Amino acid sequence: MYNVSLEDKIVLITGAAQGIGKSIAIKLAEAGCKGMAIIDIKKDANGEQTQQELEEFGVEVEFIVGDVSSETVIQNAVKHCMDKWGKIDILVNNAGIAFMDTLETATSEHWDLVLNVNLRSVFLTLKYVSAVMKEQGFGSIINMSSIAGITGGSTGPEYGASKAGVIALTKFAAKTLGPYGIRVNAVAPGTIETDMIKRTYATLDEETVKKKLSKIPMQRMGDPSEVGKAVLFLASDMSSYVSGDTLCVTGARMD
């Protein structure tokens, strides 16, 4: 069996206090990474619990509170990592936000907020972390997109647009950073059983839930840990010749 090891690796991840981000962080910790810096908008009880669980794996955790769409926050986070560990091996852009909008109900405020959190933050981390990775001559970057970035989705016009932008930015970065030994990939989850999805489904009638699940050929929602495994694959040497790609974690859902 191939042993996936991230021993001595340093990870910078955005939006990992809960949900899919937490599952990704746990998978990377299980694989033995040395240090992890988490950037999140706040550190509440969920963030405290996540940090505690990560530290139980022996991971050195730095929890940085800040807006991921702020250039200053990203610059300071990168500097913090370099001051503490002297390198950044893996970057995971997971922070995201969504509104249930239509073209009629969407507002310019929603548009700007979603594009800032979901896409601007990816640009900023790519800009500043890639500068570090260029000097190192190596690095793996994983950007969280969504099936909505491929199909347009139904969450809202701003969400699908932001996630499509993540895929395009991933491809651009992979082409330009490849010569420096840096791999850049995206992960596009489908319907994943997070607490947020559970709360949403709890408001729906049984027939509507069945209809939604029927669109998934595997007939179930994905578990957050299954997204974590996909990210671990792309972060590790198992994917050493994979770059510029989008790995769908959708149970074969295509719409």
N, C-alpha and C positions, 0 to 999 in steps of 0.2 A: 504493500500500500504506500502511495506517495504521501509523505508527511508535509503538510502545508505549514511552513514556519515563517513567522515575521519577527523572529528573534532579533533584538537590538534595533528594531525599526521605530521611527518616530512618525506619529500620525497627527495631522491637523484635520479636524472634521467640524463642519458647521451643522447646527441644529440637531444635536444628539442627545438631548435631555430625555426624550421619550419617543415612542412610536418606532418607525422604521429606523430612524437615526440611532436610537438606543440599541436596537438589534444589530445594526452594523458595527457599532462600537464594541459590543460584547463579542461578536465573532472575531474581530481583529484582536481583542484582548485575549481570547481563548487561544489564538494562534501565536501568542507570546510577544506582542509588541512591547517595547520598553517604555515608551512614553506617548501620551495622547493629550493634545490640546483641543478643548471643545469650545467653540464660540456659539453662544446662544443668547437670545434676547433677554432672558432672565434666569436666575437660579432659584427655583422654587423647590418644593419637596421632591418633585420628580427628578430635578437636576441633582439634588443631594443624594437621592437613592441611586441614581445612575453612577455618580462618581464613586460611591461606596462599593457598588458591585464591581466596577472596573478595578478598583484598588485591591479587591480581594484576589484578583488574578496576578497581583504584583506589578500592575501598571502604574507608572507615575502619571498622575492626572493634573492638568492645569485647566481650570474652568474659567473662561474669559467671558464676562457679561458685556454684550454690546450688539449693535445693529450690524448685521452682516453686509448691508448695503452701504455702510459708511467706509469710505476709503481710509480714514484715519484708524478706525477699529481694525481693519484688515492689516494695515501696515504695522500697527503696534502688536498685533497677534503674531505676525511673522517674526518681528524683532524679538518678541518674548520667547518664541520657540528657539531661535538661534542663540539667544543669550543663555538659555537653560540647557539645550541639548546640542547645539552647534550644527544641526541639520534638520531637514524635513524630507522623509522618504516617501510618504504617502499623503495625498490630499484627497479628502472626500467632501464634495459639495452637496450636502443633503438638505440644508435649510430651504423651506418652502412654505407657501401660503396659498390659499384658494378661497374663492367665493362662489356660491351657487348663483351665477348670473346668466342672463340671456343678453342678446344684443340690445334689447329694449331696456333692461334693468341695469346693465353695466354702467358704471360711472367712471369718469376720468380719474377720480381718486382711487377706485379699486384697480383700474388699469395700471396707474403709476406704482401703487404699492406692490402689486403682484410682480410686475416687471422688475422692480427694484430688488425685491427679496429673491425671486426665482432666477433672474438672469443677470442683473447688474452685479450681484454678489459673486456669481461664477466668474464673470469677467475680471473683477478685482482680485480674487484669489489667484486666478490664473496668471494675472499680470505680475503679482508680487511673489508668489511661491515659485513660479517658473524661473524667475531671476535667480533664486537660491538653487534650484535644481540644475540650472545651466552650469553654475559654478561647480556643483557636485559631479555632474556628468551622468546623473541618473535620477529616476523618480517615477512614480505611478500616480496618475490623477484620475479620479472617478467622479463624474458629474451625474447627479440624479436627475433624469428626465422623467418621462411618463409615457404610457401608451397614448395619452392625449396629445403628446408632441408629435405623434405619427399619424393619428387618425383625426385630430381636431378635438376629440373628446366631447363631453357634454357638461363638464363642470362649469365652464364659462369661457367666453372668448379670450379673456386675458390669460387664463391658465394654459390652455392649449398653445397659444402663441408663445408664451414664455418658455414652455417645455420644448417646443420646436426650435426655438432659439438656442436652447442648451445643446441640442443635437448638432446644429450648425456650428456653434462655437467649439464644440468638442472636435469636430472634424477639422476645422481650421487650426486649432491648437495642436492636434496630432500631427498635421502636415508640417507645421513650422517648428515644433519642438522635437520631432523625431530625430533629427541629426545630432541632438544633444543627449540622446539616450533617455529621453523622457517619453513615457507612454501616456496617452490620454484616451479614455473611453467613457461611454455613458451607460447607465442602466435605466431601463424603462419599465417600471412596475405596472401591473394592471390593478385589479381589485385586491387589495391586501387587507387582512383582518386586523386593523389597528383599532384602538379605542374610539377614534373619531368615526370610523366606518361603522363600528358596532352601534354607536349612538344614532347615527343616521339611519341605519337599517331598523333600529328599534322603533322608529317613528312611522315605518311603512307597514302596510298590510301584508299578510302572508303571500298573497297572489303576486304582488309587486316584487317582493323579495325573490320568489321563484322565477319570475320573468327575468330579473337581473342576473341571477345565477345561471339561467339557461343559456346566456350568451357566452358563458365560459365553457369551452369544450371539456375541461377537466372537472366541471360541475362543482367547483368549490372555490372559495376565496384562498388566496395565498397567505402563508404565515409570514410575519415580518422577518423571521429567521431565515426564510428562503431567499429573501432579498439580501440579507447579510452574507449568505454563502456566495451569492453572485459577486458581491463587492469584494469578498475575500479572494475569490478566484482572480479577479482583475488586479487586485493589489499585490498578489503574490507572483513568484517566478513561474508559476504554472501557466501564466498567460504572457510569457516573455516575448512572444511575437504577435501579440494582439494589441492593436492601436487604431484609433479612429473609428471604432465600431460601437454599436448600440446593442447591448444585451437585453432582450426582452424577458421579463419575468412575469408572464401573464396567464399561464395555464392554457396557452394557445388562443387566447382571446385576441381578435384582430379588429374589433370595431370600437 
